[in-house]
Amino acid sequence: MAASNKWLMSSFAYYLDFFTVPLLFVGALLLGPVLLWQVAAGVLIWSFVEYAMHRFLFHALYRREHWTHHLDVLALIGISSWKTTATFIVLLVLFQVLNLTSLIAGVMLGYLAYISLHYVMHRPQHPLYRFMPGLVSNHDLHHQRGVEKNFGVSSPLWDHVFGTYVRVRNDALTEGVKS
């Protein structure tokens, strides 16, 4: 499959989320009230959204654009931070009206974990890389050609739930992959 340059971004557009999302997260907490169960539920909601988007959008509808990332993991590929930031601002206003700011704070926290973990897992020289060998193995396997599994980047939870989780066996070099 040929790669697409449609989702290539400038460094600024790529890294903006690492600045705006923490600010919006803190803003959501300051708007309060802070309910820990809502924050936890928001993180869980994000993990499902991440899984569903990766599986059903990036590997189906936007497969060609996403394939660029599989070919060059360090390319600045993705959905523009302008769009995610604007989406989170609209959701924050809506969720504040609904008195659910802790819930959207949890979603933002989950998203921040996702972009941070995904960034680190493609950079073995990063100091945090060595602390996440399981997630790195899952994601590396996902990047192998022909493996349409392990769509959860920040957690394999939904891969387990929906039967899309595979792991590398200890003897993977001689016997291949076991699901």
C-alpha positions in Angstrom: 0.0 0.0 0.0 1.4 3.4 -1.0 1.9 6.0 1.7 0.0 9.3 1.9 1.4 12.7 2.9 -2.1 14.0 3.7 -1.5 13.8 7.5 2.0 15.1 7.6 2.3 18.1 10.0 4.8 20.7 11.0 6.6 20.2 14.3 4.4 22.9 15.9 1.1 21.3 14.8 2.4 17.9 16.0 3.6 18.9 19.4 0.9 21.5 20.3 -1.2 18.9 22.1 1.7 18.3 24.6 1.1 21.9 25.7 -2.6 22.5 25.2 -4.0 19.3 26.6 -2.3 19.6 30.0 -3.6 23.2 30.2 -7.1 22.1 29.4 -6.9 19.3 31.8 -5.9 21.6 34.6 -8.6 24.0 33.5 -11.2 21.3 33.7 -10.1 20.4 37.3 -10.2 24.1 38.3 -13.8 24.4 36.9 -14.6 21.4 39.2 -16.0 19.8 41.2 -13.3 17.1 41.0 -14.8 13.7 41.2 -12.2 10.9 41.1 -14.7 8.3 39.8 -15.5 10.6 36.8 -11.8 11.1 36.1 -11.3 7.3 36.1 -14.4 6.8 33.9 -13.1 9.4 31.5 -9.7 7.6 31.2 -11.6 4.4 30.5 -13.8 6.2 27.9 -10.7 7.5 26.3 -9.1 4.1 26.1 -12.2 2.8 24.3 -12.2 5.8 21.9 -8.5 5.3 21.2 -9.1 1.6 20.4 -12.1 2.2 18.2 -10.5 5.1 16.3 -7.3 3.1 15.7 -9.2 0.0 14.6 -12.1 1.3 12.7 -10.9 4.7 11.4 -7.1 4.4 11.1 -7.0 0.8 9.8 -10.1 1.1 7.7 -11.4 4.5 6.6 -8.0 6.3 6.7 -5.8 3.3 6.1 -3.6 4.9 3.5 -2.9 8.0 5.6 -2.3 5.8 8.7 0.0 3.5 6.8 2.5 6.4 6.4 3.0 6.1 10.2 3.6 2.4 9.9 6.2 3.0 7.2 8.0 5.8 9.1 7.2 5.8 12.8 9.1 9.1 13.4 7.3 11.0 10.7 5.1 13.8 12.1 1.9 12.0 11.1 -1.5 12.4 12.8 -4.6 14.5 13.3 -3.6 18.1 13.7 -3.3 19.4 17.2 -5.5 22.3 16.2 -8.4 20.0 15.6 -7.9 18.0 18.9 -7.4 21.2 20.9 -10.6 22.8 19.4 -12.5 19.6 20.0 -11.4 19.4 23.7 -12.3 23.1 24.2 -15.9 22.5 22.8 -16.2 19.4 24.9 -15.0 21.2 28.0 -17.6 23.9 27.6 -20.3 21.3 27.0 -19.3 19.1 29.9 -19.0 22.1 32.2 -22.7 22.9 31.4 -23.5 19.3 32.2 -21.5 19.4 35.4 -19.2 16.7 34.1 -15.9 18.5 34.0 -14.1 15.7 35.9 -15.3 13.2 33.2 -13.8 15.3 30.3 -10.7 15.9 32.4 -10.3 12.1 32.6 -10.7 11.8 28.8 -8.1 14.5 28.3 -5.8 12.7 30.8 -6.3 9.4 28.8 -5.5 11.2 25.6 -2.4 12.8 27.1 -1.2 9.4 28.3 -1.9 8.0 24.8 0.1 10.7 22.9 2.9 10.5 25.4 3.2 6.7 25.5 3.0 6.5 21.7 5.7 9.1 21.4 8.0 7.2 23.7 7.4 3.8 22.3 8.8 4.8 19.0 12.0 6.3 20.5 14.1 3.6 22.2 16.6 6.3 23.3 14.0 8.0 25.5 14.6 7.5 29.2 11.0 6.2 29.8 11.2 3.6 27.0 12.6 0.9 29.3 9.7 1.2 31.7 7.1 0.0 29.2 8.4 -3.2 27.6 4.9 -4.8 27.4 3.3 -1.9 25.6 6.3 -1.5 23.3 6.1 -5.3 22.4 2.4 -5.0 21.7 2.8 -2.0 19.5 5.8 -3.3 17.7 3.9 -6.4 16.8 1.0 -4.2 15.6 3.4 -2.4 13.2 4.4 -5.7 11.6 3.0 -6.0 8.1 -0.1 -8.2 8.0 -0.8 -8.0 11.7 -4.2 -6.3 12.2 -4.2 -6.7 16.0 -3.2 -4.8 19.1 -5.0 -1.6 18.3 -4.8 -0.3 21.9 -1.7 1.8 22.2 -1.9 3.0 25.8 -3.7 -0.2 27.1 -4.5 -3.7 25.7 -7.8 -3.7 27.6 -10.1 -3.4 24.6 -8.0 -5.7 22.5 -8.6 -8.4 25.1 -12.3 -7.6 25.3 -12.8 -7.7 21.5 -10.4 -10.5 20.7 -7.8 -8.5 18.8 -4.9 -9.0 21.2 -1.9 -11.1 20.2 1.4 -11.4 22.0 4.8 -12.4 21.0 5.8 -15.8 22.3 9.2 -16.4 23.9 10.0 -18.6 21.0 8.6 -16.2 18.4 11.7 -16.3 16.4 11.3 -20.0 15.6 7.6 -20.5 15.7 6.0 -17.2 14.8 3.2 -15.4 16.7 0.6 -16.9 18.9 -2.8 -15.3 19.5 
